Amino acid sequence: MRRLLVLSTLLAGLLVVVPAQAEQVFSFQSAAGQLPKTVVPASYAINIVTDIDHLKLTGQETIRVDVRTSVADITLNQAGLHLAKAVLDNGVAAEIRQDDAAETATLHFPAKVGKGAHTLVITWSGPILKTPNGIYVDDYTAPTGETKRMLVTQFEVADARRMFPGWDEPAFKATFQLDVTLPKEVVAVSNMPVTQTQPDAGEPGHEMKRVSFGTTPRMSTYLLALVAGDMKSVQGQADGTPLAVYAPSGLENQGDFALHAAEQILPYYNSYFGVKYPLPKMDMVAIPGNYQAGAMENWGLLTYIDNVLLFDPKNSTPRTRELIYEVVAHEMAHQWSGDLVTMGWWDNIWLNEGFASWMEIKATDKMNPEWDIWPRQHETREETMATDALPSTHPIQQTIHNVSEANSAFDNISYGKGELVIRMLEGWLGEDHFRDGMRAYMKAHAYSSATSQDLWQALSQASNLDVGSVARSFTEQPGIPLVHVAAACASGKTVYTLTQSRFTIHDAHPAPQVWRIPVVAGGPGIVPQKLVLGKAPQKLSVAGCEAPLKLNLGESGYYRVQYDAPAFASLLKNSARFAPVDRANLLGDQFALFRSGQAPLSAYMDLADGLLAGQERDIAVLQEIIGKFETLDAYLKGSADREVFRAYARRQLAPVLARLGWDQKADEAVLDTMLRPIVLSALGMFEDPTVVAEAKVRFARWQADPASLKPDLVGVVARIAMTHADQKTYELMAEKVRTTQATEVKLRLFNALAAARDPALIEKNVLLAASGAIPNGRIAMALGRVADESENADLVWKLVKQHEAEIRTHLAPWSQDGFLAGIAAYSDTPEVAKALEADPSSSKTTGARIATAKALSEIGARKDAMQATRSQLHTWLGAHH
């Protein structure tokens, strides 16, 4: 799954998160879970009848089960369903006991069911939801202007139980054969091709049909999928597999780029994994708006919110094109890592998500080298490490006790840290050894489940290295290693002593930890050296007394680096000689050391100042500097030094804008096209008078003629205008948000609106987000955007609390836990922190407690950073500018 809404992380000590003993290879019997393993499903034949108008369904299923221990009770999952009847084999009816709180149903039989194969037939009824989870409806406006209704499923983590009773845990793999009765006019797609369509009686004027799909391979329940609606497709093929991209009728041609991406990626994955894609087709479906998951890897039926699958040449940006490629690559990687081989339980969700996040970048880079995407992953690294340094972090691999905790694990530790650790392991082992290990892992565990230990064993065998001892130090304990570098010159050479500690931010009592860290060191004119740093210090030597030796060359390692004064002085003098990714890496580490109180802010500012003075041009480096400048600007909110800093930032970025200009050049590199809106947005934030004036002119022109502004500048220009908006201008934009149907454009315009600073307009934004103008699946994200962009998170918190009950009716269950924490996390005041902590919903579930702990860490860390920035930046600005 590619969740575009980050959820939450785990407070150290809140749960037992580090495995008590070394993880074992996968065993079904010992796999974690809540259901007993005495009865195991082998196959499901599911027949559901939908009433989309009245939001109801009825169903009957035949499940072939293997009874492994003689039992009188069979327990399985259901959520919100009513089980009417359950019959075993020869007509023996069960007494049905439903536990809605536990989301289970227990079938009690008058006599024990003997060991062996049995057939269970269950009849039930249930609701079709409007929130984007389980089986639900998505109401949208078609290109023709008509209101349409699409039937959608989203089952991960544990919502298959909302459509049918079953063993809804990943280790319980089975085959699925689905029949569904639907309105005659809709197009229906599922994991497998349609095998038969028959007319079915319906009410007068509401003709129905029964659609039968082929039987799936063995897979987990959360991968089953069904989408039905007024859809059309564009079609292609790769390596003999038919491919299709479905979209609401009239938009299908916008799927051409995603189809092109899939045609490139599938042969590459077939080769890389050494196992050919096993299903008879691969469909991708664009869900219009109401799709909170972002994207989902259902085997053979990949589903996406429409703005990450459809490319509209009139409205989409170069970054949209890149994002579509990445997300398609991510979900396609899951067809192997996640679908073919599935984690045994949610404590290993990182095996799915971290791997797919790494693979999406690897594939995107291979097919689109001009995008220079690996260096730009620096942004992911910084976001991930900012989370991992806080006391609220958790191990990549953590103990998961229930569904609430499982939902909380879909965060930037599982995704971002998982990706970065896998990249580090590949760099250490070498691409060929890593690929060979992955091939062995896929073949050994196909159609089954695995643990991290299974992967470490496969990689160890392929590389003849002890992968587990290195990998486990990063996956089974939280946090980030900090490598200290001390330089001493003698007899014409410099000896560098390397030691390690734990890097933390706003953590008064961090647990001491030791990692086995694959380190790569080098520099201009220095042959790269590799080692694995453990508890004991290690030494490197380089000829000369001022050699610019840098660790984490290529930014392939998951660790921070702190240099002593002589080592850093040499790097500062030679920083422009390093590759862009290493320049960005040096900057990122220095800012993080400032945040942790281990280095002055001046070290970062001197490094950034020198690079900008040298006319830095690389997008990864400039994005790093601009992002940190924007962060410092936010830390100075309310300070007299804010305008002084803004004037400095404007002067430093003016040459970059002078080179790029406002308008795209005919022969311009795509990275410059992507950089332009980043620079303009920053200069608008820093109140550059020339940029603000030009943005207002272009905004007025765009209102009269939308074609006058390229899509990648619409959001920037509108955001600058909204920061200074009056009521009339605001209402014109708000009406565009209400009436615009394309999700990409709607969210772009709302994100611009979110920058409004007038308290009256902030209140309008909160109401607009929850009014139905924003799809249900994006409401929480939209409100978080208002809290962030308005610079008044405390007011947004107050307004959200006033309308909380109504807002929550639109949210999927898995997003309820982190909803309030997601607003409060943008505050910097103890009042909001106390209000969040005291709110009953913040401790209602384990997932809510996790989200609350993360928000409290972020609020405290931000307050610390604001205080440090105000004292240190004042001094630096006074001395330098």
C-alpha positions, 0 to 999 in steps of 0.5 A: 500500500502506498499511503499518502497520509502518514499515520503515527509512530510508537512511544518508547516504553508504551509497548514491548516493541523489541523482540524478546528473542531473535526472530525465527523463520516463518512458521504458520503455527507460531505466527502471531495473530488473534485467531486460533489456528485449529481450523484453517481455510483452504478455499472460499467460494463467495457469492454476494448480492449488492444493493448499491442504492440502499447500501446493503449486501447479502452473501453466501459463501462455501469455505473448505476448511482443514480442521487440525484439532478436533473442536466444538467452536470455530472462530473467524472474523466479521465486522458489522455483518449479521451472520444468519446461518452457518452449516457444516458438511451434512447440514449440522447447523451452528449456534452463532455467537457474534462479538462485535467489539472483537470483530469475531463470530464463533460457530458452536456445534453440538458435537466436536468437529473431527480433524480433516477436511470439511465444508462450511456454508455461511449466509450473512448480510451487512452494510455497504459503507460510505467511508473509504474502507471495507466495501463502500461506495464512492459518489463522484461527478463524471466528466459529463456532469452526472453524479455517479456511484462506484463500488470499491473495496479497500481491505488492508489492514483488516476490513475484508471482514466487512464484506464477508466472514473469514479468517482475516489475518495475513497468515491464513492464505486461501484461494478465492472465487468471487461471484457478485450481483450488480447493476447490469450497466456497470463494469466490474473488475476483480483480482482475476478475469471474468469467467461468466456474466449472466442476467439476474432478476432485479426490481423493475427498472433496475436490471441486474447481472451476476458476474463470476470471476476466476479462482485466485492463487493462494493469498491473504484476505486483505488482497481480495478486491472488487471495483464496479462502476461506469468505467472504461480502460486503455489496454496493453501488454508486457511479457505476455501479460495483458495490462489495463488501466481503468478510469471513470468513463471519459477519463480513460485516456489519462491512463496512458502514462501509467500503462506505459510505466507498467509496460516498462516495469513488468519485464524488469520485475519479472527478471529481477525477482526471478519469478514471473508475474503469476496471474493471467492479467494485471489491472489498475483502477483509478478511484475518483477522490474518495480513496484514503489508502492512496494506492493498494496492491490487491493482487491483479487489481491494483487500486489508486486514488485517481490523482496518482494514476491519471495524467492529464496533459492540461492540468498535471505537472512534471512532478505528477508524472514522476509520482505516478511512475513511482506509485505504479512501481511501488504497487507492482513491486508488491505483486511479489513482495507482499502478494506472492510472499506475504509477511506472517503478521503485521509486525513485519509490515516493513517487509512489504512497505519498506521493500516496495518503497525501495524498489519503486525508486530503484525501478523509477531511476533505472527507467528515468535516469534523467530524473536523478531520483536517488539524490532527491531521496535525501528529502525522504531520508531527512523526514524519516530520520526526524521521526526516528530521532524522537522518543516516540519512535519505534523499531522497524520490526515491532510487536503488533498486538491488534488491528489498531496497532497494525494500522499505526505501523503504516508510517514513515518508519515502516516505509521510509526507514525500511527503504533506506535500510534496504538500500544500505544493505544492497550497497553493502552486499552489492547489487548482484548478491542482493538480487540473487538473495531476493530471487532465492527468497521469492522462490522459497516462500512463493504463495506462503508467508515469511519473516525478516529472518527468512530474508536475512538467511537468503541474503546471507547465503547469496553473499556469504556474509552475516547479514542478520547481525547487521540488519537486525541491529537496524530493524529490531531496535529503534533510533539512529546511529551517530558515527563520530569522526575524530581526525589526527595528523601525524607523519604526513597522514591523517588518522580518523578514529570512528566511534558510535553513539545514539542520535536523538532529538528531544529525548531526555533519557535515550536507551543506549544502543549499539549497531553494526553499521556498514560505513563507506568513506571517501572523498575527492582524490581519496579511494573509498574505504568500507568497514562495518563499525560496531561497539569498538572504535575503528581507524581509517588513514588517509595521506595528507593532513587536510584530506577531505574524508567524508563518511556515508559517501553517496548517502547510502547508509542509515546513520548520522555523522559528526565530525570534529573541528579539524575534519569538518573544517576540511569538508567545509573548505572542499564541500563544492568538490563533492557530488550533489548527494554528498553535499546534501548529506553534509547539510542534512547531518549538520542541521540534525546535529543542531536540532539535537544540541550537538552542533551550533546552527552556524555550522549549517548556515556556513555550509549552506551559505558557502554553497549558495555563494558558489552558485549551487545548481543541483535540485537535491542540494537546493531543495535541502537548503530551501526546506531548512530555510523554510523550517527556520522561518517557521521557528522564527514566527513572532520574532523580530529576526524573522524579517532579517532572516527573510531578507537574507534568504531572499538575497540568497535565492534571487540568483537561482530564480534569475537563472530559472526565470518564471517561464519554462524554456523550450530546451529546459531540463526537467529538473529545472522545471521541477525546481522552479515552483520550489524556488518561487514558493519559498520566495513567496513565503519569504515575502519577496516583493517582486515575486509577490507582485508578479504572482498577483498579476499572474493570479488575476490573469489565471482567474480570467484565463486558466490556460495562461498559467502552466499547471506546475505554477498554479499551486504556487501562484495561488498559494502566494495570492491566498496568503494575502487574500481578502474575503472576495478573493478567497470565496472565488477560490473556495468556489473553484475547490467546490466545483472542480472535479479532478482530484489533482486540481481540487487538492492543489487549489485547496492546498493553496487556500490553506495558506490563508492567515486571516482567522476568519478565513482559517475557519472557512477552510476548516468548514470547507474541508469537512463540507463535502468539497473534499473527498472523505478520504482526504479530509484529515489530510486537508485539515492537517494542511490548514494547521500547517500552512496557516501558521495558526495550528492552535486555532485549527485545533479549536475549530476541529474540536468544535466540529469533531463529531461531524468530521469523524463520521467521514473518516475510515476507522483506521484513520480515527486514532490519529485524527486529533494528533495529526492536527495537534502535531503542528502546534508549538504550545503546551496548551494544545499538548495538554488538551490532546493528552487529556482528550478521551479519544487520545487514549481510547485505543492503543493506536490513539495512544501511539499517535498522541505520543508522537504528536507530543514528541513533535510539539516538544521538539519544535518548541526546543528548536524554536528557542535554539533558533531564536538565540543562535540565528540572531547571532549568526545573522548579526555577524554575517549579514 
